Amino acid sequence: MNMDLVKNILGLPDENINVLFKPKQRDVLQRFLNGKSLDENQNRYLRGDIRKKIDTLSSLIGEENEDELRSFLSGVENYYITGYCALKHNGYGWYFDVKHIRVINTRLEGSFHISHGIVKLIRIRSIKNRSFSMDRSSGLKYATNDQVLKDAMEDDDKGLTMECMSHLKRYGDLFIKGHERYQNEKWNAGSEPEDFGV
């Protein structure tokens, strides 16, 4: 979510904000911007209609970061974005400020700097049996939540695994359909995801 855009919207006169957001949605945005905790229902608002409106407004004014990433990945045909970036796109990691964008692909290996972070390309033989989908507005391919968790476990990324398990415990089938298959996975509940870096 484009936080600068949210700040600009909330800085508008009341009559202009009311055109875009209902009073409850506006309150949720204000609480989120001020760093106040949100209850379960407010989090649903933020992941649902509010996010759609912000994303639509971002696409209308042109999201430079997505454009740059899209341009960078245009030469990489078989790929998908995974990790925290995919979680954020899927609506479960909206509070992350992602600086490392992990891209699974079949052509390139290495790390590359773009203006808003580092793109880490991980080369594998095939992405045929991987689960991802293309975002209609940006044209970028993102891993499903299930695939993000599988990639994190495969790479032994404890921080990301813990983040996924936390969402799995909280949201169950909303996060991953058939989530029961992961219930026996061991993960360290005594650490915080920020201990491992995002």
C-alpha positions in Angstrom: 0.0 0.0 0.0 1.3 3.4 -1.0 1.7 5.1 2.4 2.5 8.5 0.9 -0.7 8.4 -1.0 -2.6 7.5 2.2 -1.1 10.5 4.0 -2.0 12.8 1.1 -5.6 11.5 1.0 -6.0 12.0 4.8 -4.7 15.5 4.4 -7.5 16.4 2.0 -10.6 18.4 3.2 -13.3 16.3 4.8 -15.7 16.7 1.8 -13.1 15.3 -0.5 -12.1 12.3 1.7 -15.8 11.5 2.1 -16.1 11.0 -1.7 -13.4 8.3 -1.5 -13.9 6.6 1.8 -16.8 5.9 4.2 -16.3 7.2 7.8 -15.4 3.7 9.1 -12.8 3.2 6.3 -11.3 6.6 7.0 -11.0 5.8 10.7 -9.2 2.5 9.9 -6.8 4.4 7.6 -6.1 7.0 10.3 -5.5 4.4 13.0 -3.2 2.5 10.7 -1.3 5.6 9.7 -0.9 6.6 13.4 0.5 3.1 14.2 -2.5 2.2 16.5 -3.5 -1.5 16.7 -6.4 -2.7 14.6 -8.9 -5.3 15.6 -9.8 -8.3 13.4 -12.6 -6.5 11.6 -10.5 -3.4 10.9 -7.7 -5.6 9.5 -10.3 -7.1 7.1 -11.3 -3.6 6.0 -7.7 -2.7 5.4 -7.0 -5.9 3.3 -10.3 -5.6 1.4 -12.1 -2.5 0.1 -9.7 0.0 1.4 -6.7 -1.7 -0.2 -8.6 -2.0 -3.5 -9.3 1.8 -3.4 -5.7 2.7 -2.6 -4.4 0.3 -5.2 -6.8 1.8 -7.8 -5.7 5.3 -7.0 -2.0 4.3 -7.1 -2.5 2.8 -10.5 -4.2 6.0 -11.8 -1.3 8.2 -10.7 1.3 5.6 -11.7 3.1 3.6 -9.2 6.8 4.1 -10.0 8.1 1.2 -8.0 5.9 -1.4 -9.7 6.8 0.1 -13.1 10.5 -0.2 -12.4 10.2 -3.8 -11.2 8.0 -4.7 -14.2 10.6 -3.2 -16.6 13.3 -5.1 -14.8 11.4 -8.4 -15.0 10.2 -7.9 -18.6 13.2 -9.9 -19.9 12.7 -12.8 -17.4 9.8 -14.8 -18.9 9.4 -17.6 -16.4 9.3 -16.1 -13.0 7.2 -15.4 -9.9 7.8 -13.0 -7.0 7.8 -14.7 -3.6 8.7 -13.9 0.0 7.6 -10.9 1.9 6.8 -9.0 -1.3 4.3 -11.7 -2.3 2.7 -11.8 1.1 2.3 -8.0 1.0 0.8 -8.2 -2.4 -1.6 -10.9 -1.2 -2.8 -8.7 1.6 -1.1 -10.4 4.5 2.1 -8.4 4.8 0.8 -4.9 4.2 2.8 -3.6 7.2 6.2 -4.6 5.7 8.5 -2.2 4.1 10.1 -4.7 1.7 13.6 -3.9 0.6 14.5 -7.4 -0.7 12.3 -8.7 -3.5 12.8 -12.5 -4.1 12.2 -13.7 -7.6 12.2 -17.4 -8.5 12.9 -17.8 -12.2 14.4 -20.2 -14.8 17.0 -17.9 -16.4 19.1 -15.7 -14.0 20.9 -15.9 -10.7 22.1 -13.0 -8.5 21.2 -9.8 -6.8 20.4 -6.5 -8.6 19.8 -3.0 -7.2 16.8 -1.0 -8.3 15.7 2.3 -6.8 13.5 0.9 -4.0 15.4 -2.2 -3.1 17.3 -5.3 -4.1 15.9 -7.9 -6.4 17.3 -11.3 -5.6 17.0 -13.7 -8.5 17.0 -17.4 -7.6 17.3 -19.8 -10.6 15.6 -23.1 -10.7 15.0 -25.6 -13.5 11.3 -25.2 -13.8 8.4 -23.4 -12.2 5.8 -25.7 -13.7 4.7 -27.2 -10.4 4.8 -23.9 -8.5 1.7 -21.9 -7.5 1.5 -18.3 -8.6 -0.8 -15.9 -10.5 -0.5 -12.7 -12.5 -1.7 -9.5 -11.0 -4.1 -7.9 -13.6 -3.3 -4.3 -12.8 0.5 -4.6 -12.8 1.2 -7.6 -14.9 3.6 -9.0 -12.3 3.4 -12.7 -11.2 3.2 -13.3 -7.5 3.3 -16.6 -5.5 0.3 -17.8 -3.6 0.5 -17.8 0.2 0.9 -21.6 0.0 3.9 -21.2 -2.4 5.4 -18.5 -0.2 5.4 -20.8 2.8 6.8 -23.7 0.7 9.6 -21.5 -0.6 10.4 -20.2 2.9 10.7 -23.8 4.2 12.7 -24.9 1.2 15.2 -22.0 1.8 15.1 -22.4 5.6 14.0 -18.8 6.0 12.9 -19.0 9.7 11.6 -15.4 9.8 9.3 -15.8 6.8 8.2 -19.3 7.9 7.2 -17.9 11.3 5.3 -15.0 9.6 3.4 -17.4 7.4 2.7 -19.8 10.3 1.4 -16.8 12.3 -1.1 -15.9 9.5 -2.0 -19.6 9.1 -2.8 -19.9 12.8 -4.8 -16.7 12.7 -6.7 -17.0 9.4 -6.7 -20.7 8.6 -8.3 -21.5 5.2 -8.5 -17.8 4.4 -4.7 -17.8 4.3 -4.1 -21.3 2.7 -6.8 -23.6 1.6 -6.4 -27.0 3.4 -4.1 -25.4 5.9 -4.4 -28.4 8.2 -1.5 -30.1 6.4 0.9 -27.5 8.0 -0.3 -27.8 11.6 2.4 -30.3 12.6 5.2 -28.1 11.3 7.6 -26.9 14.1 8.4 -23.3 14.3 9.9 -21.1 17.0 7.1 -19.1 18.5 9.5 -17.4 21.0 11.1 -15.2 18.3 9.6 -12.3 16.3 9.9 -12.0 12.5 11.8 -8.8 12.8 14.6 -10.8 14.6 15.4 -12.3 11.2 15.0 -9.1 9.1 12.5 -8.4 6.3 
